[in-house]
Amino acid sequence: MCKEKHPCPPARTRPDHRDEIGFQINGLSHMIKWLTHQYGGRDGEPSGVGIYGWLIGFLYENRDRDIFQRDLQQQFAVRRSSMTGILQAMERDGMITRHPVEWDARLKKIVLTEKAVARQEKFQQTIAEIEAKISSGLTEEEKATFIGLCEKIAKTIQPERGGPR
């Protein structure tokens, strides 16, 4: 009984949310970010894991062709404003340079610096270690199913948010 002489309302319980896909994805995202910070800087220097590592890896693997900001926005499903900030930070850190192309001065191709190329092997090793940790409890079939489901969800929600800009 409450202070007054009537029954107390039932205690409100917080929803569990464990059966919600968004809740699960958000939780995994936070855990993966934490894990990248644990792997990052083991030798006392920032490792560049996270978006830097993924961008540098993509640019490294595509060194034989011109890559522009819009290509990175599409590849990583990031809005234009977000990618602009990331690239500006990478430029300040000496990881990339931007060069105009002869056929359109408005377009600037993104080129890795020697510093970024030299650190690429470290980035790839760190990413491989994190991926191994993330997928260590899954069979190949479970991993393929999970990736397929993530791709299906991404296709479903991408039009709602307007896609990358």
Backbone bond lengths (Angstrom), bond angles and torsions (degrees), N, CA, C in turn:
res aa  C-N    CA-C-N  psi(-1)  N-CA   C-N-CA  omega(-1)  CA-C   N-CA-C  phi
1 M - - - 1.444 - - 1.531 109.57 -
2 C 1.320 114.02 141.99 1.464 120.32 174.62 1.512 108.70 -77.41
3 K 1.309 116.60 -179.93 1.463 120.83 -179.68 1.519 110.99 -57.40
4 E 1.333 115.38 -41.82 1.457 117.99 174.40 1.529 107.15 -75.82
5 K 1.284 116.99 167.87 1.462 119.75 -174.66 1.521 112.63 -89.95
6 H 1.323 115.85 51.91 1.472 120.19 175.19 1.518 108.49 -138.41
7 P 1.311 116.91 158.95 1.470 119.19 -176.64 1.528 110.83 -64.63
8 C 1.307 116.32 144.27 1.465 121.66 177.04 1.523 108.77 -73.35
9 P 1.310 116.29 147.10 1.467 117.54 175.00 1.520 109.77 -65.49
10 P 1.308 116.98 153.20 1.466 117.87 179.27 1.524 110.29 -60.30
11 A 1.309 116.32 144.68 1.465 120.76 179.32 1.527 108.64 -62.72
12 R 1.312 114.96 136.50 1.469 119.64 178.13 1.520 108.57 -78.09
13 T 1.267 115.30 128.49 1.453 119.50 177.15 1.519 108.46 -101.87
14 R 1.290 115.27 143.38 1.458 119.89 177.67 1.518 108.44 -75.18
15 P 1.318 116.43 138.00 1.464 118.03 176.69 1.530 109.85 -62.89
16 D 1.297 116.41 145.49 1.455 122.17 -177.41 1.530 111.67 -76.69
17 H 1.276 118.67 -41.10 1.472 125.84 178.74 1.525 114.49 68.69
18 R 1.324 118.76 -2.37 1.462 119.40 -177.97 1.515 112.86 -64.35
19 D 1.319 117.76 -18.11 1.463 120.39 179.28 1.532 111.70 -93.00
20 E 1.331 117.54 10.58 1.463 121.77 179.73 1.524 110.32 -104.93
21 I 1.317 116.09 128.69 1.463 121.87 -177.41 1.523 111.13 -60.79
22 G 1.333 116.90 -46.24 1.465 120.30 -179.31 1.515 112.36 -59.23
23 F 1.318 116.65 -40.45 1.462 121.51 178.46 1.531 109.93 -62.21
24 Q 1.314 116.97 -44.12 1.465 121.39 -179.80 1.532 111.66 -64.92
25 I 1.337 115.73 -45.17 1.469 119.54 -179.68 1.525 110.44 -63.48
26 N 1.326 116.77 -42.93 1.460 120.36 179.02 1.525 110.68 -61.00
27 G 1.314 116.47 -43.60 1.457 120.13 178.73 1.519 112.21 -62.24
28 L 1.331 116.38 -44.56 1.462 120.04 177.70 1.523 111.02 -61.98
29 S 1.316 116.72 -41.30 1.458 120.83 179.30 1.526 111.06 -58.57
30 H 1.317 116.74 -44.69 1.465 120.31 179.45 1.528 110.92 -65.23
31 M 1.332 116.79 -40.52 1.464 119.64 179.79 1.529 111.06 -66.47
32 I 1.323 117.49 -38.82 1.461 120.51 179.53 1.526 110.45 -67.56
33 K 1.331 117.17 -39.96 1.472 119.88 175.91 1.519 110.20 -60.61
34 W 1.329 117.13 -42.89 1.457 120.76 177.80 1.528 110.16 -60.75
35 L 1.329 115.60 -43.42 1.458 120.25 -179.17 1.525 111.27 -63.57
36 T 1.326 117.88 -40.68 1.470 119.96 178.94 1.525 110.77 -63.33
37 H 1.323 116.44 -34.72 1.467 118.89 177.24 1.528 110.98 -69.55
38 Q 1.324 117.37 -32.47 1.460 120.41 178.30 1.534 110.68 -67.84
39 Y 1.333 116.40 -39.78 1.458 120.40 179.59 1.521 111.29 -77.34
40 G 1.318 116.87 -28.58 1.455 121.45 -175.64 1.514 111.92 -70.52
41 G 1.308 115.23 140.23 1.449 120.61 172.80 1.512 115.44 69.78
42 R 1.317 118.60 25.23 1.465 120.18 -179.82 1.521 112.00 -63.87
43 D 1.335 116.91 -25.32 1.464 119.97 179.54 1.527 111.85 -97.67
44 G 1.324 116.62 12.61 1.449 120.47 178.63 1.517 114.24 93.44
45 E 1.324 118.00 -9.11 1.460 121.72 177.62 1.518 108.63 -113.89
46 P 1.340 116.56 151.15 1.463 117.96 175.38 1.524 109.54 -59.55
47 S 1.305 116.69 134.03 1.462 119.89 -175.01 1.508 112.69 -84.39
48 G 1.317 117.87 -22.20 1.455 119.29 -177.09 1.511 112.94 81.23
49 V 1.323 118.13 17.44 1.454 118.90 175.55 1.512 108.44 -69.73
50 G 1.288 116.00 172.64 1.453 119.91 -176.80 1.521 109.41 87.05
51 I 1.319 116.27 -149.30 1.452 119.88 -174.15 1.523 111.78 -61.59
52 Y 1.328 118.32 -36.74 1.474 119.51 176.94 1.524 110.30 -57.66
53 G 1.318 115.57 -48.63 1.462 119.31 -178.49 1.515 112.48 -60.89
54 W 1.347 115.91 -43.10 1.461 119.15 -179.77 1.527 110.98 -66.45
55 L 1.327 117.61 -42.63 1.469 120.83 179.70 1.524 111.10 -65.27
56 I 1.313 116.16 -45.66 1.461 119.44 179.78 1.519 110.18 -62.81
57 G 1.324 116.89 -41.13 1.464 120.06 177.42 1.515 112.08 -60.76
58 F 1.320 117.07 -44.39 1.463 121.09 178.68 1.526 110.75 -63.30
59 L 1.332 116.20 -46.15 1.474 119.30 178.93 1.530 111.05 -63.88
60 Y 1.310 116.70 -38.61 1.465 121.30 179.22 1.529 111.11 -63.62
61 E 1.328 115.82 -45.26 1.466 120.12 -179.49 1.530 112.47 -69.61
62 N 1.318 117.57 -18.55 1.467 121.62 -178.02 1.526 111.96 -115.94
63 R 1.316 116.22 31.04 1.468 120.77 -179.37 1.512 113.00 -61.41
64 D 1.307 117.31 -22.60 1.463 121.35 -176.47 1.524 113.42 -81.42
65 R 1.320 117.92 -0.44 1.467 120.44 178.49 1.521 110.23 -138.14
66 D 1.326 115.09 159.20 1.454 120.38 178.40 1.532 109.46 -74.49
67 I 1.321 115.30 128.95 1.459 121.86 177.71 1.526 107.59 -116.74
68 F 1.332 114.74 132.72 1.455 121.23 -179.28 1.528 108.80 -117.04
69 Q 1.319 115.54 167.50 1.464 120.24 -178.77 1.517 111.68 -54.70
70 R 1.313 117.43 -42.06 1.474 119.93 -177.77 1.533 111.15 -62.42
71 D 1.339 116.99 -32.92 1.469 120.05 177.33 1.530 110.47 -63.72
72 L 1.327 115.85 -41.76 1.465 120.39 179.46 1.523 111.23 -68.60
73 Q 1.334 116.40 -38.45 1.466 120.36 177.56 1.519 110.31 -59.86
74 Q 1.326 116.56 -43.79 1.465 120.39 -179.88 1.519 111.08 -69.05
75 Q 1.312 116.60 -44.82 1.460 121.10 -177.27 1.524 112.13 -60.96
76 F 1.344 116.21 -40.86 1.456 120.30 -173.82 1.527 113.39 -106.22
77 A 1.338 116.99 7.67 1.470 122.68 178.08 1.529 111.43 50.44
78 V 1.330 114.85 51.84 1.458 122.37 -178.79 1.522 108.38 -119.30
79 R 1.303 116.57 140.50 1.458 120.97 178.10 1.527 110.58 -66.53
80 R 1.340 115.14 156.91 1.463 121.32 -177.99 1.523 111.43 -56.47
81 S 1.319 117.50 -46.77 1.469 120.15 -177.44 1.529 111.57 -62.35
82 S 1.321 116.43 -39.86 1.473 120.02 178.51 1.525 110.66 -65.53
83 M 1.327 116.22 -45.19 1.463 119.61 -179.22 1.527 110.96 -65.20
84 T 1.327 117.22 -36.98 1.461 120.33 177.90 1.522 109.91 -58.57
85 G 1.318 117.23 -47.45 1.462 121.21 179.07 1.520 112.50 -61.90
86 I 1.318 116.49 -41.79 1.470 120.90 179.60 1.528 109.94 -63.45
87 L 1.321 116.51 -46.71 1.468 120.02 -178.74 1.526 111.94 -66.47
88 Q 1.320 117.63 -36.77 1.466 119.98 176.66 1.524 110.57 -62.60
89 A 1.326 116.74 -41.72 1.466 120.56 178.03 1.527 110.71 -65.44
90 M 1.328 116.87 -40.86 1.462 120.27 179.10 1.526 111.09 -65.22
91 E 1.327 116.02 -35.11 1.462 120.42 177.56 1.533 109.92 -66.90
92 R 1.331 116.34 -45.17 1.471 120.71 178.11 1.528 111.53 -60.50
93 D 1.327 115.98 -35.80 1.467 120.77 -179.44 1.523 113.15 -80.63
94 G 1.316 117.09 0.13 1.459 121.00 177.93 1.513 114.43 75.92
95 M 1.345 117.10 25.19 1.456 120.57 -178.32 1.529 112.98 -94.52
96 I 1.329 117.20 -28.64 1.460 121.23 -179.97 1.522 110.09 -137.90
97 T 1.323 114.12 161.12 1.454 121.72 167.31 1.516 106.72 -130.20
98 R 1.325 116.08 158.83 1.463 120.80 177.55 1.509 107.96 -118.68
99 H 1.336 114.62 131.89 1.460 120.76 -177.22 1.522 110.10 -126.48
100 P 1.355 117.76 132.20 1.472 119.15 176.09 1.523 110.16 -66.02
101 V 1.309 115.89 149.25 1.466 120.32 175.64 1.528 108.26 -95.91
102 E 1.312 116.75 151.30 1.469 121.78 -176.07 1.519 112.60 -62.36
103 W 1.316 118.05 -34.90 1.448 121.26 -173.13 1.519 114.40 -84.62
104 D 1.356 118.96 -9.86 1.468 121.01 176.12 1.532 108.29 -161.91
105 A 1.328 115.91 103.51 1.470 121.13 -175.77 1.529 112.48 -63.75
106 R 1.331 117.67 -18.56 1.465 120.21 178.49 1.521 111.69 -73.09
107 L 1.321 116.85 -27.73 1.468 121.06 -179.05 1.520 110.24 -88.39
108 K 1.333 114.57 138.64 1.458 119.49 177.40 1.524 108.50 -125.97
109 K 1.331 115.17 121.07 1.461 118.33 177.32 1.517 108.91 -78.96
110 I 1.303 114.94 150.26 1.456 121.61 -176.37 1.530 107.46 -102.85
111 V 1.329 114.70 126.87 1.461 121.14 -175.39 1.520 109.25 -126.28
112 L 1.327 115.98 134.80 1.461 120.59 176.22 1.522 110.54 -71.27
113 T 1.314 116.20 144.15 1.457 120.62 173.83 1.531 108.72 -83.66
114 E 1.329 116.10 170.14 1.464 120.05 176.62 1.524 110.83 -61.03
115 K 1.326 115.57 -35.89 1.467 120.24 178.20 1.522 110.64 -58.39
116 A 1.329 116.77 -45.17 1.461 121.01 -179.28 1.525 111.26 -68.64
117 V 1.308 116.61 -41.35 1.469 120.06 179.66 1.528 109.57 -63.09
118 A 1.328 116.89 -42.39 1.468 120.85 -179.48 1.528 111.81 -63.19
119 R 1.311 117.57 -31.98 1.461 120.99 -178.03 1.524 113.24 -90.45
120 Q 1.322 117.16 -4.23 1.461 120.55 -175.94 1.531 112.69 -58.32
121 E 1.303 117.61 -42.33 1.466 119.16 -179.16 1.530 110.96 -61.90
122 K 1.315 116.73 -38.16 1.467 120.16 177.37 1.530 110.14 -64.21
123 F 1.314 117.07 -44.17 1.462 121.04 178.83 1.523 110.35 -59.07
124 Q 1.319 116.17 -49.20 1.464 120.19 -176.76 1.526 111.34 -63.54
125 Q 1.320 117.35 -37.31 1.464 120.47 178.34 1.526 110.34 -65.13
126 T 1.325 116.52 -43.09 1.466 120.80 179.12 1.518 110.73 -63.09
127 I 1.323 116.75 -45.47 1.464 121.16 179.42 1.525 110.08 -61.46
128 A 1.335 116.61 -41.75 1.467 120.32 178.97 1.530 110.86 -62.59
129 E 1.332 117.51 -39.28 1.462 120.93 178.97 1.531 110.96 -66.18
130 I 1.312 116.55 -42.21 1.466 120.66 179.63 1.525 110.34 -66.11
131 E 1.318 116.66 -45.20 1.471 120.35 178.68 1.525 110.47 -60.46
132 A 1.323 117.04 -41.23 1.465 120.31 178.33 1.530 110.44 -62.31
133 K 1.317 116.85 -41.27 1.467 121.01 179.09 1.531 110.73 -64.75
134 I 1.346 115.41 -45.77 1.465 120.29 -178.18 1.525 111.59 -61.91
135 S 1.318 116.80 -43.16 1.463 120.30 -173.33 1.528 113.84 -95.85
136 S 1.324 117.78 4.19 1.465 120.27 -174.71 1.529 113.40 -62.04
137 G 1.306 118.33 -27.01 1.454 120.24 -179.11 1.517 114.09 -93.70
138 L 1.328 116.98 7.63 1.461 120.99 -177.01 1.522 111.61 -113.28
139 T 1.321 116.32 146.33 1.461 119.93 170.45 1.533 107.19 -78.41
140 E 1.320 116.73 166.71 1.471 120.26 177.40 1.524 110.75 -60.33
141 E 1.320 116.50 -37.56 1.465 120.56 178.97 1.528 111.01 -66.26
142 E 1.333 116.92 -43.27 1.468 120.38 178.00 1.523 111.27 -63.24
143 K 1.337 115.87 -41.49 1.462 119.90 178.39 1.528 110.61 -61.79
144 A 1.322 117.34 -45.73 1.466 121.24 179.19 1.533 111.03 -62.42
145 T 1.328 116.37 -40.83 1.469 120.71 177.99 1.522 110.32 -63.35
146 F 1.327 117.03 -45.27 1.463 121.38 -179.66 1.530 110.79 -61.25
147 I 1.306 117.02 -47.04 1.469 120.54 179.88 1.525 110.23 -62.46
148 G 1.323 116.55 -42.20 1.462 119.98 177.90 1.525 111.95 -61.29
149 L 1.313 116.69 -42.07 1.469 120.46 178.44 1.529 111.35 -66.09
150 C 1.325 117.03 -40.78 1.472 120.05 177.84 1.530 110.69 -62.26
151 E 1.330 117.03 -42.61 1.464 120.39 178.34 1.525 110.92 -63.59
152 K 1.315 116.41 -39.42 1.462 120.64 178.88 1.535 110.93 -64.89
153 I 1.326 116.83 -43.72 1.460 120.92 177.71 1.530 110.08 -62.94
154 A 1.327 117.09 -43.87 1.468 120.99 -179.68 1.523 111.07 -59.71
155 K 1.326 117.00 -42.41 1.470 120.28 178.40 1.524 110.87 -64.69
156 T 1.310 116.60 -36.06 1.464 121.31 -179.03 1.520 112.03 -68.17
157 I 1.317 117.67 -42.25 1.465 119.68 -173.98 1.520 113.73 -93.01
158 Q 1.314 118.80 -17.24 1.466 119.73 -176.67 1.529 113.33 -57.64
159 P 1.331 120.90 -44.64 1.468 118.87 178.97 1.522 113.51 -62.41
160 E 1.338 117.47 -30.75 1.469 120.91 -179.55 1.509 111.83 -64.19
161 R 1.324 116.76 -38.86 1.458 118.90 -177.91 1.509 112.15 -92.30
162 G 1.343 116.66 2.95 1.453 119.92 175.31 1.512 113.72 85.68
163 G 1.304 118.47 -0.83 1.447 120.94 179.60 1.509 111.79 71.40
164 P 1.324 116.65 173.96 1.460 120.25 -179.70 1.512 111.72 -68.00
165 R 1.297 115.99 147.25 1.470 120.76 178.33 1.488 110.42 -117.15
